[in-house]
Amino acid sequence: MVKYVALYRKPADVEAFDEAYFASHLPLVERTPGLLRAEIAKVTRVFVPGFLGGHELHVMAEMYFESSQAMKDAFGSPEWQAAGANLTEIGGMELVAMFAAEVVDR
């Protein structure tokens, strides 16, 4: 299993960002083919201050896919493209760092 993680810095207008993120962006992400599940969490505390360049974190999104290939296929889908366009529209691309990670089953 692979997960795609998006870490968002705190926006200038938290209320407006949250409204747009939860009302328009997440519904688009959730329609992505091959997405097994998405978990969204509001960051409440960072335990290593300055670790991420001193930015205050706001939201963490974790999106799970069966494999790297399934994730790659999902990224090419119209649904994922629409979600990316929406994220740009709501100002999220300026706030986010994204990475993929392989889930380790032990």
C-alpha positions, 0 to 999 in steps of 0.5 A: 500500500502507498499513501500520498501525504499533503501537509498544509501550512496555516493559511492567512484566512483559516475559515475561508480556506477550511470552507473551500477545502472541505466543501469543494476540494475534498469531494473532488479528491474522494471521487478519484479512481483507485483511492482506497481511503482519505484521512484528513486531520487538523494539526494541533501541535508540532513537536519539533519547532522549526522542523518545517522551516518555522511554518505553522501547520494546519491540515494533513491529508493522507490518501491511500492507494493499493500500489504505486501504479494505482497511485500513478494511474489515479494521478492521470485521471480527470478526477485528480486533475479536477481536484488539482485545479480546484486546489489551485483555485482555492489557494492551497497550492501555495500552502502545501508540501506533498510526498508519497510513502510506502506503508510498511506492514509488520 
